[in-house]
């Protein structure tokens, strides 16, 4: 797979706008960094964004996540490792990322209300929206992640 274009160079103003929103979510929203990682990883898995899954897995490890926690995000419904609050965020992330199919159902929204204030739910929703923007840029323009140490399972 080959990158299609460098979107940061092609439209620097647009790129800076997305970076500014990212800066808000990461540094000013008050959301727990691991909660942001959870959102970023789950949406990136749904959207098939290898670049973002790689990046946000590393960030989650830096923020104190275990490898097991990271590994099980893709199958969160089947694993007891996630708290009820994390499950609510994962459900909402799934719902907003798959919005045309889900319509953001009340059951997923109501689950958030058990753990988060209206302000926090809004910020969580902005974080979900942000990673979906990044995913669409990275997947659409075929951004390539670095390969640290190749492993070959079959010759």
Secondary structure, DSSP 8 states (H G I E B T S, - for coil): ------HHHHTHHHHHHHHHHHHIIIIIS---HHHHHHHHHHHHHHHT-HHHHHHHHHHHHHTT--HHHHHGGGGGGG-TTS-HHHHHHHHHHHHHHTHHHH---HHHHHHHHTT--HHHHHHHHHHHHHHHHHHHHHHHTT-----SS---S--
